[in-house]
Amino acid sequence: MRFAATLSRLQAVQTPRNHAFIKKATEAMAGRKPKLIVDTLSPTNSHLLNLALSDVVPNKYMNPQFPLPSDEPPLPYGHHLVYFPLQLPTSMLMPDGTDPDHSPGDPFVRRMWAGGELTFHRGQQLRLDNRRAVCLETLGAPVMKLGASEAQDKIFVNVRRRYGRIRDEKDSDLVGMDNMLSGHADSVFIDETRSLVFMRKPPPASQDGAGSGAAKKTSERDTDLSFSTALSDVMLFQFSALTYNAHVIHYDRQAAKAREGIDDLLVHGPLMLVLMTTALGHVCRTEKLEIRHFKYRNLKPLHPNEDMEVGVRQTKKNDEHDAGEADSRSYEVWIRGPDGRHAVKATATLVPSQSSTLD
């Protein structure tokens, strides 16, 4: 029903140059079944991510579970990204190493991570306790954004992922998975939407990535937290390995140039998300808060070995966005590139912690 409604709205506004394609893509993606991905929440993945981050994040902002995790620690913010990986062999990937189910189809074959949104259900945390958890992945209908010319058209695809605990190991299919399929909120710990953008190949000569040219040079005042860093080629490779991400734009310059028209490697969108949530996690620990909602947009690409700044600033309390949350606080989070312009901008709502631990 949702796809049919979206398709109906799209049909009313499509131009002749994209109507047939978007109709075909919408119908194709509507037929792609939800994915259920089961993973064991071993501390190993999270520990290896912390190990990689320890070279680029100041020690005082690192998760206190590093380097020696306690028994069954909570999953740190953003660390869900190194669990529940893509479940496909290499032979079934797209030529650029990405998930074919996310693709709207040729000629929109150039994929970037445009942004996303996360909701953390209050007082509920996945824990690194070597128990199994489940991720349910579903797709939204593709949406076309027209550019100044056909070559600049873009298609956005939202990938929704919900993460929950399999509470009964003996009856996991019924208790964990079916509850998530039924939309039971009490079985979902994290609700995530990933926004992907697909562009034509070859890209316009003036464009270097999703949102390129949209960022404005700004300076934040009264910053609560900030640190400067740079990510090496090795760091990008490690993150690709940890996330089982074979997208060539992150580790193979020659292939990125040949397939994507990109002169240098690109920093992963989810890696920038990890840097921002790591910084915000420090605020949560010091202020006894937890993240309720986090929304971000990637504005311009970042490359390895470039200077960047990660920053956090509180904007106000009792944000009307979460009027039902007592004592909520709103924050801005960002990453700026070497030119001082925003590469990523995010907003976050934090609330007093109801979790059993803030470790």
For each residue, the residues with C-beta under 8 A, 3 or more apart:
1: 4 5
2: 5 6 140 141
3: 6 7 26 27 29 30 141
4: 1 7 8
5: 1 2 8 9
6: 2 3 9 10 26 140 141 143
7: 3 4 10 11 23 26 27 141
8: 4 5 11 12
9: 5 6 12 13
10: 6 7 13 14 22 23 26 141 143 144
11: 7 8 14 19 23
12: 8 9
13: 9 10
14: 10 11 18 19 22 23 144
15: 18 19 146
16: 19
17: 150 153
18: 14 15 21 22 144 146 153
19: 11 14 15 16 22 23
20: 23 24
21: 18 24 25 104 105
22: 10 14 18 19 25 26 142 144 155
23: 7 10 11 14 19 20 26 27
24: 20 21 27 28 105
25: 21 22 28 29 104 105 142 155
26: 3 6 7 10 22 23 29 30 141 142
27: 3 7 23 24 30 31
28: 24 25 31 32 104 105
29: 3 25 26 32 104 139 141 142 157
30: 3 26 27 141
31: 27 28
32: 28 29 101 139
33:
34: 136 137 138 181
35: 87 101 135 136 137 138
36: 134 135 136 137 177 180
37: 84 85 87 134 135 137
38: 132 133 134 135 166 172
39: 83 84 85 132 133 134 135
40: 130 131 132 133
41: 75 83 126 127 128 129 130 131 132 133
42: 45 128 130
43: 46 47 69 73 128 130
44: 47 48
45: 42 48 49 79 82 83 242
46: 43 49 50 65 69 75 76 79 82 128
47: 43 44 50 51 66 67 69
48: 44 45 51 52 82 238 242
49: 45 46 52 53 79 82 239 242 274
50: 46 47 53 54 62 63 65 66 67 76
51: 47 48 54 66 67
52: 48 49 55 56 235 238 239 242
53: 49 50 56 57 62 274 275 278
54: 50 51 57 59 62 66 67
55: 52 232 235
56: 52 53 229 230 231 235 275
57: 53 54 61 62 227 229 275 278 279
58: 61 62 227
59: 54 62
60: 282
61: 57 58 225 227 278 279 282
62: 50 53 54 57 58 59 66 278
63: 50 66 76 278 281
64: 285 359
65: 46 50 68 69 70 73 76 359
66: 47 50 51 54 62 63 69
67: 47 50 51 54
68: 65
69: 43 46 47 65 66 73 128
70: 65 73 359
71:
72: 127 128 129
73: 43 65 69 70 127 128 357 359
74: 125 126 127 128 355 357 359
75: 41 46 79 80 125 126 127 128
76: 46 50 63 65 79 277 278 281
77: 120 277 278 280 281 284 291
78: 81 273 274 276 277 278 281
79: 45 46 49 75 76 82 83 274
80: 75 83 84 126 163 190 192
81: 78 243 270 273 274
82: 45 46 48 49 79 242 243
83: 39 41 45 79 80 133 135
84: 37 39 80 133 135 161 163
85: 37 39 243 244 245
86: 99 244 245
87: 35 37
88: 92 93 99 100
89: 92 93
90: 93 246
91:
92: 88 89 100
93: 88 89 90 97 98 99 100 246
94: 97 98 99 100 103 109
95: 109 259
96: 109 110 111 247 248 249 255 259 260
97: 93 94 245 246 247 248
98: 93 94 102 103 111 246 247
99: 86 88 93 94 102 103
100: 88 92 93 94 103
101: 32 35 139
102: 98 99 111 139 157 159 196
103: 94 98 99 100 108 109 111 198
104: 21 25 28 29 108 142 155 157 198
105: 21 24 25 28 108
106: 109
107: 200 201
108: 103 104 105 153 154 155 198 199 200
109: 94 95 96 103 106 198 200 201
110: 96 198 199 200 201 203 260 261
111: 96 98 102 103 196 197 198 247
112: 196 197 198 199 209 210 266 269 298 301
113: 116 194 195 196 197 210 268 269 270 298
114: 156 195 196 197 210 211 269 297 298
115: 195 269 295 296 297 298
116: 113 192 193 194 195 269 273 295 296
117: 192 193 195 293 294 295 296
118: 190 191 192 193 291 293 294 295
119: 190 191 192 292 293
120: 77 124 189 190 290 291 292 293 294
121: 124 185 188 189 190 191
122: 290 292 325 351 354
123: 290 353 354 355
124: 120 121 189 355
125: 74 75 189 355 356
126: 41 74 75 80 133 163 165 189 190
127: 41 72 73 74 75 131
128: 41 42 43 46 69 72 73 74 75
129: 41 72
130: 40 41 42 43
131: 40 41 127 165 166 169
132: 38 39 40 41 166 169 172
133: 38 39 40 41 83 84 126 163 164 165 166 176
134: 36 37 38 39 163 164 165 166 172 176 177 180
135: 35 36 37 38 39 83 84 161 162 163
136: 34 35 36 161 162 164 177 180 181
137: 34 35 36 37 159 160 161
138: 34 35 159 160
139: 29 32 101 102 157 158 159 160
140: 2 6 143 157 158 159 160
141: 2 3 6 7 10 26 29 30
142: 22 25 26 29 104 155 156 157
143: 6 10 140 155 156 157
144: 10 14 18 22 153 154 155
145: 153 154 155 156
146: 15 18 153
147: 150 151 152 153 154
148: 152
149: 152
150: 17 147 153 200
151: 147 200 204
152: 147 148 149 204 207
153: 17 18 108 144 145 146 147 150 199 200
154: 108 144 145 147 197 198 199 210
155: 22 25 104 108 142 143 144 145 197 198 199
156: 114 142 143 145 195 196 197 198
157: 29 102 104 139 140 142 143 195 196 197 198
158: 139 140 193 194 195 196
159: 102 137 138 139 140 193 194 195 196
160: 137 138 139 140 191 192 193 194
161: 84 135 136 137 190 191 192 193 194
162: 135 136 180 188 190 191 192
163: 80 84 126 133 134 135 188 189 190 191 192
164: 133 134 136 176 179 180 187 188 189
165: 126 131 133 134 176 187 189
166: 38 131 132 133 134 169 172 175 176 177
167: 175 176 187
168: 171 172 174 175 176
169: 131 132 166 172
170:
171: 168 174 175
172: 38 132 134 166 168 169 175 176 177
173: 176 177 178
174: 168 171 177 178
175: 166 167 168 171 172 178 179
176: 133 134 164 165 166 167 168 172 173 179 180 187
177: 36 134 136 166 172 173 174 180 181
178: 173 174 175 181 182
179: 164 175 176 182 184 186 187
180: 36 134 136 162 164 176 177 183 184 187 188
181: 34 136 177 178
182: 178 179
183: 180
184: 179 180 187 188
185: 121 188
186: 179
187: 164 165 167 176 179 180 184
188: 121 162 163 164 180 184 185 191
189: 120 121 124 125 126 163 164 165
190: 80 118 119 120 121 126 161 162 163
191: 118 119 121 160 161 162 163 188
192: 80 116 117 118 119 160 161 162 163
193: 116 117 118 158 159 160 161
194: 113 116 158 159 160 161
195: 113 114 115 116 117 156 157 158 159
196: 102 111 112 113 114 156 157 158 159
197: 111 112 113 114 154 155 156 157 210
198: 103 104 108 109 110 111 112 154 155 156 157
199: 108 110 112 153 154 155 203 207 210
200: 107 108 109 110 150 151 153 203
201: 107 109 110 259 260 261
202: 261
203: 110 199 200 207 260 261
204: 151 152 207
205:
206: 213
207: 152 199 203 204 212 213
208: 212 262 263 300 301
209: 112 212 262 266 300 301
210: 112 113 114 154 197 199 298 301
211: 114 214 215 297 298 299 300
212: 207 208 209 300 301
213: 206 207 300
214: 211 299 300
215: 211 299 300 341 342 343
216: 341 342
217: 339 340 341
218: 340 341 342
219: 340
220: 223 226 311 313 332 334
221: 313
222: 313
223: 220 226 311 312 313
224: 283 312 313 314 331
225: 61 279 282 283 311 312
226: 220 223 309 310 311 312
227: 57 58 61 279 309 310
228: 307 308 309 310
229: 56 57 275 307 308 309 310
230: 56 304 305 306 307 308
231: 56 235 236 267 271 302 304 305 306 308
232: 55 235 236 304 305
233: 236 237 251 265 304 305
234: 237 238
235: 52 55 56 231 232 238 239 304
236: 231 232 233 239 240 250 251 265 267 268 271 304
237: 233 234 240 241 250 251
238: 48 52 234 235 241 242
239: 49 52 235 236 242 243 245 250 268 270 271 274
240: 236 237 243 245 246 247 250 251 268
241: 237 238 244
242: 45 48 49 52 82 238 239
243: 81 82 85 239 240 268 270
244: 85 86 241
245: 85 86 97 239 240 250 268
246: 90 93 97 98 240
247: 96 97 98 111 240 250
248: 96 97 251 252 255 256 259 260
249: 96 252 256 260 262 265 266
250: 236 237 239 240 245 247 265 266 267 268
251: 233 236 237 240 248 265
252: 248 249 255 256 265
253: 256 257 264 265
254: 257 258
255: 96 248 252 258 259
256: 248 249 252 253 259 260 262 264 265 266
257: 253 254 260 261 262 263
258: 254 255
259: 95 96 201 248 255 256
260: 96 110 201 203 248 249 256 257
261: 110 201 202 203 257
262: 208 209 249 256 257 265 266
263: 208 257
264: 253 256 303 304
265: 233 236 249 250 251 252 253 256 262 303 304
266: 112 209 249 250 256 262 301 302 303
267: 231 236 250 271 272 301 302 303 304
268: 113 236 239 240 243 245 250 271 272
269: 112 113 114 115 116 272 273 298
270: 81 113 239 243 273 274
271: 231 236 239 267 268 274 275
272: 267 268 269 275 276 298 302 335 343 344
273: 78 81 116 269 270 276 277 296
274: 49 53 78 79 81 239 270 271 277 278
275: 53 56 57 229 271 272 278 279 310 335
276: 78 272 273 279 280 294 296 310 333 334 335 344 346
277: 76 77 78 273 274 280 281 291 294
278: 53 57 61 62 63 76 77 78 274 275 281 282
279: 57 61 225 227 275 276 282 283 310 311 312 333
280: 77 276 277 283 284 291 294 312 331 333 348 350
281: 63 76 77 78 277 278 284 285 291
282: 60 61 225 278 279 285 286
283: 224 225 279 280 286 287 289 312 331 350
284: 77 280 281 287 288 289 290 291 350 353 358
285: 64 281 282 288 358
286: 282 283
287: 283 284 350
288: 284 285 352 353 358
289: 283 284 329 350 351 352 353
290: 120 122 123 284 350 351 352 353 354 355 358
291: 77 118 120 277 280 281 284 294 348 349 350
292: 119 120 122 322 325 328 349 350 351
293: 117 118 119 120 321 322 348 349
294: 117 118 120 276 277 280 291 333 346 347 348 349
295: 115 116 117 118 346 347 348
296: 115 116 117 273 276 333 344 345 346 347
297: 114 115 211 344 345 346
298: 112 113 114 115 210 211 269 272 301 343 344
299: 211 214 215 341 342 343 344 345
300: 208 209 211 212 213 214 215 337 341 342 343
301: 112 208 209 210 212 266 267 298 343
302: 231 266 267 272 306 308 335 337 343
303: 264 265 266 267 306
304: 230 231 232 233 235 236 264 265 267
305: 230 231 232 233
306: 230 231 302 303 337 338
307: 228 229 230 337 338
308: 228 229 230 231 302 335 336 337 338 343
309: 226 227 228 229 335 336
310: 226 227 228 229 275 276 279 333 334 335
311: 220 223 225 226 279 333 334 335 336
312: 223 224 225 226 279 280 283 331 332 333
313: 220 221 222 223 224 331 332 333
314: 224 329 330 331
315: 330 331 332
316: 319 329 330
317: 327 328 329 330
318: 323 327 328 329
319: 316 322 323 328 329 330 349
320: 323
321: 293 330 349
322: 292 293 319 325 328 349 351
323: 318 319 320
324:
325: 122 292 322 328 349 351
326: 351 352
327: 317 318 351 352
328: 292 317 318 319 322 325 349 350 351
329: 289 314 316 317 318 319 349 350 351
330: 314 315 316 317 319 321 347 348 349 350
331: 224 280 283 312 313 314 315 347 348 349 350
332: 220 312 313 315 345 346 347 348
333: 276 279 280 294 296 310 311 312 313 345 346 347 348
334: 220 276 310 311 342 344 345 346
335: 272 275 276 302 308 309 310 311 342 343 344
336: 308 309 311 340 341 342 343
337: 300 302 306 307 308 340 341 342 343
338: 306 307 308
339: 217
340: 217 218 219 336 337
341: 215 216 217 218 299 300 336 337
342: 215 216 218 299 300 334 335 336 337 345
343: 215 272 298 299 300 301 302 308 335 336 337
344: 272 276 296 297 298 299 334 335
345: 296 297 299 332 333 334 342
346: 276 294 295 296 297 332 333 334
347: 294 295 296 330 331 332 333
348: 280 291 293 294 295 330 331 332 333
349: 291 292 293 294 319 321 322 325 328 329 330 331
350: 280 283 284 287 289 290 291 292 328 329 330 331
351: 122 289 290 292 322 325 326 327 328 329 354
352: 288 289 290 326 327
353: 123 284 288 289 290 358
354: 122 123 290 351
355: 74 123 124 125 290 358
356: 125
357: 73 74
358: 284 285 288 290 353 355
359: 64 65 70 73 74
